[in-house]
Amino acid sequence: MLVFADRHFHAEKANRKMGKDRERKVYEGELSEADWSALGGILDSKEFREVKVPPTMAPLVIQDSHPYTISVAREKGFQNMEFLNKKSLEPYESQLKPLLQWWKSLRNANMPASKAPPDNRCSLDSTNAIFSN
């Protein structure tokens, strides 16, 4: 999901197999004032701002692959976080839980489907082959 400063969002849900999309749905809309305020509160919290995830090179085989990439624009660049599975996210779970809960509640709401094309910022990086077992 991409969220922009004007409160608009672009979200995608993909079903992938063997590195290829089997199905990809695109959703777009504008966050309500309540959702926008809640997101701002989460991202601006001291706990979230202090999360520092060192970059890692993906292993060739990942168990229970469920990647998350979080990037937040900050005053002096971006706060970037990448997790390849639930286990890699565990050390940061308490700081990230509010954001993941916010995202899940928004995802479970009735987001409007869109005919917009996929955005490459929502796709996995395909420069490294990753196999899930």
C-alpha atoms as a printed R data frame, in Angstrom:
    type eleno elety resid chain resno       x       y       z
1   ATOM     1    CA   MET     A     1   0.000   0.000   0.000
2   ATOM     2    CA   LEU     A     2   1.250   3.453  -0.904
3   ATOM     3    CA   VAL     A     3  -0.101   6.414   1.065
4   ATOM     4    CA   PHE     A     4   0.535   9.915  -0.267
5   ATOM     5    CA   ALA     A     5   0.664  13.297   1.495
6   ATOM     6    CA   ASP     A     6  -2.699  14.301  -0.059
7   ATOM     7    CA   ARG     A     7  -4.378  11.340   1.791
8   ATOM     8    CA   HIS     A     8  -4.790   9.287  -1.388
9   ATOM     9    CA   PHE     A     9  -3.716   5.669  -1.389
10  ATOM    10    CA   HIS     A    10  -2.880   2.977  -3.922
11  ATOM    11    CA   ALA     A    11  -3.042  -0.621  -2.688
12  ATOM    12    CA   GLU     A    12  -2.459  -3.918  -4.433
13  ATOM    13    CA   LYS     A    13  -3.146  -7.519  -3.537
14  ATOM    14    CA   ALA     A    14  -1.365 -10.187  -5.531
15  ATOM    15    CA   ASN     A    15  -1.544 -13.937  -5.746
16  ATOM    16    CA   ARG     A    16   1.879 -15.098  -6.976
17  ATOM    17    CA   LYS     A    17   3.310 -18.459  -7.916
18  ATOM    18    CA   MET     A    18   6.853 -19.171  -9.067
19  ATOM    19    CA   GLY     A    19   7.691 -15.461  -9.123
20  ATOM    20    CA   LYS     A    20   4.801 -14.491 -11.415
21  ATOM    21    CA   ASP     A    21   1.477 -12.847 -10.702
22  ATOM    22    CA   ARG     A    22  -1.453 -15.203 -11.036
23  ATOM    23    CA   GLU     A    23  -3.788 -12.399 -10.066
24  ATOM    24    CA   ARG     A    24  -3.279  -8.773  -8.990
25  ATOM    25    CA   LYS     A    25  -6.016  -6.425  -7.823
26  ATOM    26    CA   VAL     A    26  -5.579  -2.670  -7.504
27  ATOM    27    CA   TYR     A    27  -7.459  -0.455  -5.052
28  ATOM    28    CA   GLU     A    28  -7.380   3.322  -4.835
29  ATOM    29    CA   GLY     A    29  -9.109   5.943  -2.780
30  ATOM    30    CA   GLU     A    30  -8.716   8.633  -0.163
31  ATOM    31    CA   LEU     A    31  -8.195   8.007   3.537
32  ATOM    32    CA   SER     A    32 -10.823   9.374   5.889
33  ATOM    33    CA   GLU     A    33  -9.737  12.059   8.330
34  ATOM    34    CA   ALA     A    34  -9.836   9.466  11.133
35  ATOM    35    CA   ASP     A    35  -7.667   6.963   9.219
36  ATOM    36    CA   TRP     A    36  -5.230   9.710   8.183
37  ATOM    37    CA   SER     A    37  -4.903  10.978  11.762
38  ATOM    38    CA   ALA     A    38  -4.449   7.464  13.138
39  ATOM    39    CA   LEU     A    39  -1.706   6.735  10.583
40  ATOM    40    CA   GLY     A    40   0.066  10.013  11.359
41  ATOM    41    CA   GLY     A    41  -0.021   9.253  15.069
42  ATOM    42    CA   ILE     A    42   1.511   5.818  14.500
43  ATOM    43    CA   LEU     A    43   4.260   6.989  12.140
44  ATOM    44    CA   ASP     A    44   5.160   9.991  14.305
45  ATOM    45    CA   SER     A    45   5.322   8.021  17.552
46  ATOM    46    CA   LYS     A    46   8.711   7.912  19.264
47  ATOM    47    CA   GLU     A    47   8.653   4.085  19.297
48  ATOM    48    CA   PHE     A    48   8.101   3.850  15.533
49  ATOM    49    CA   ARG     A    49  10.585   6.606  14.629
50  ATOM    50    CA   GLU     A    50  13.307   4.808  16.588
51  ATOM    51    CA   VAL     A    51  12.960   1.502  14.711
52  ATOM    52    CA   LYS     A    52  16.192   0.837  12.845
53  ATOM    53    CA   VAL     A    53  16.292  -2.353  10.802
54  ATOM    54    CA   PRO     A    54  19.717  -3.150   9.359
55  ATOM    55    CA   PRO     A    55  19.643  -4.055   5.659
56  ATOM    56    CA   THR     A    56  20.121  -7.752   4.997
57  ATOM    57    CA   MET     A    57  20.787  -9.864   1.934
58  ATOM    58    CA   ALA     A    58  18.002 -12.327   1.288
59  ATOM    59    CA   PRO     A    59  18.986 -15.993   1.612
60  ATOM    60    CA   LEU     A    60  18.252 -18.247  -1.354
61  ATOM    61    CA   VAL     A    61  15.589 -20.172   0.569
62  ATOM    62    CA   ILE     A    62  13.078 -18.581   2.911
63  ATOM    63    CA   GLN     A    63  10.725 -20.521   5.119
64  ATOM    64    CA   ASP     A    64   7.179 -19.188   5.337
65  ATOM    65    CA   SER     A    65   7.825 -16.245   3.027
66  ATOM    66    CA   HIS     A    66   5.602 -13.260   3.791
67  ATOM    67    CA   PRO     A    67   7.549 -10.123   2.867
68  ATOM    68    CA   TYR     A    68   6.874  -6.667   4.286
69  ATOM    69    CA   THR     A    69   8.582  -3.512   3.051
70  ATOM    70    CA   ILE     A    70   7.904  -0.305   4.969
71  ATOM    71    CA   SER     A    71   9.286   3.023   3.843
72  ATOM    72    CA   VAL     A    72   8.354   6.306   5.513
73  ATOM    73    CA   ALA     A    73   9.416   9.720   4.205
74  ATOM    74    CA   ARG     A    74  11.228  11.604   6.953
75  ATOM    75    CA   GLU     A    75  12.794  15.057   7.194
76  ATOM    76    CA   LYS     A    76  16.217  13.779   6.083
77  ATOM    77    CA   GLY     A    77  15.397  10.873   3.770
78  ATOM    78    CA   PHE     A    78  13.482   7.664   4.356
79  ATOM    79    CA   GLN     A    79  13.022   5.239   7.213
80  ATOM    80    CA   ASN     A    80  13.240   1.884   5.421
81  ATOM    81    CA   MET     A    81  12.427  -1.543   6.822
82  ATOM    82    CA   GLU     A    82  12.283  -4.883   5.059
83  ATOM    83    CA   PHE     A    83  11.178  -8.194   6.511
84  ATOM    84    CA   LEU     A    84  11.154 -11.433   4.526
85  ATOM    85    CA   ASN     A    85   8.907 -13.396   6.873
86  ATOM    86    CA   LYS     A    86   7.102 -13.199  10.194
87  ATOM    87    CA   LYS     A    87  10.180 -14.435  12.073
88  ATOM    88    CA   SER     A    88  12.349 -11.557  10.811
89  ATOM    89    CA   LEU     A    89   9.648  -9.105  11.931
90  ATOM    90    CA   GLU     A    90   9.399 -10.517  15.487
91  ATOM    91    CA   PRO     A    91  12.165  -8.386  17.112
92  ATOM    92    CA   TYR     A    92  10.285  -5.226  16.022
93  ATOM    93    CA   GLU     A    93   6.735  -6.481  16.523
94  ATOM    94    CA   SER     A    94   5.838  -4.238  19.475
95  ATOM    95    CA   GLN     A    95   6.842  -1.075  17.563
96  ATOM    96    CA   LEU     A    96   5.217  -2.185  14.269
97  ATOM    97    CA   LYS     A    97   2.032  -3.728  15.661
98  ATOM    98    CA   PRO     A    98   0.014  -0.468  15.616
99  ATOM    99    CA   LEU     A    99   0.876   0.105  11.940
100 ATOM   100    CA   LEU     A   100   0.102  -3.498  10.970
101 ATOM   101    CA   GLN     A   101  -3.217  -3.354  12.831
102 ATOM   102    CA   TRP     A   102  -4.091  -0.052  11.117
103 ATOM   103    CA   TRP     A   103  -3.265  -1.538   7.721
104 ATOM   104    CA   LYS     A   104  -5.223  -4.721   8.426
105 ATOM   105    CA   SER     A   105  -8.327  -2.782   9.493
106 ATOM   106    CA   LEU     A   106  -8.130  -0.632   6.354
107 ATOM   107    CA   ARG     A   107  -7.619  -3.720   4.177
108 ATOM   108    CA   ASN     A   108 -10.657  -5.390   5.751
109 ATOM   109    CA   ALA     A   109 -12.785  -2.316   5.057
110 ATOM   110    CA   ASN     A   110 -14.408  -2.177   1.664
111 ATOM   111    CA   MET     A   111 -11.628  -0.547  -0.389
112 ATOM   112    CA   PRO     A   112 -12.774   0.633  -3.822
113 ATOM   113    CA   ALA     A   113 -11.449  -1.487  -6.706
114 ATOM   114    CA   SER     A   114  -9.647   0.458  -9.403
115 ATOM   115    CA   LYS     A   115  -8.785  -0.041 -13.044
116 ATOM   116    CA   ALA     A   116  -5.480   1.790 -12.449
117 ATOM   117    CA   PRO     A   117  -2.379  -0.099 -13.545
118 ATOM   118    CA   PRO     A   118  -0.139  -1.754 -10.949
119 ATOM   119    CA   ASP     A   119   2.558   0.476  -9.461
120 ATOM   120    CA   ASN     A   120   6.078  -0.967  -9.554
121 ATOM   121    CA   ARG     A   121   6.620   0.292  -5.991
122 ATOM   122    CA   CYS     A   122   4.112  -2.358  -4.847
123 ATOM   123    CA   SER     A   123   5.967  -5.230  -6.512
124 ATOM   124    CA   LEU     A   124   8.635  -7.427  -5.035
125 ATOM   125    CA   ASP     A   125  12.199  -6.775  -6.133
126 ATOM   126    CA   SER     A   126  12.942  -9.486  -8.700
127 ATOM   127    CA   THR     A   127  16.685  -8.878  -8.936
128 ATOM   128    CA   ASN     A   128  17.327 -11.699  -6.445
129 ATOM   129    CA   ALA     A   129  15.751 -15.114  -6.830
130 ATOM   130    CA   ILE     A   130  14.044 -16.264  -3.641
131 ATOM   131    CA   PHE     A   131  12.574 -19.691  -3.152
132 ATOM   132    CA   SER     A   132  10.002 -20.363  -0.485
133 ATOM   133    CA   ASN     A   133   9.630 -23.760   1.127
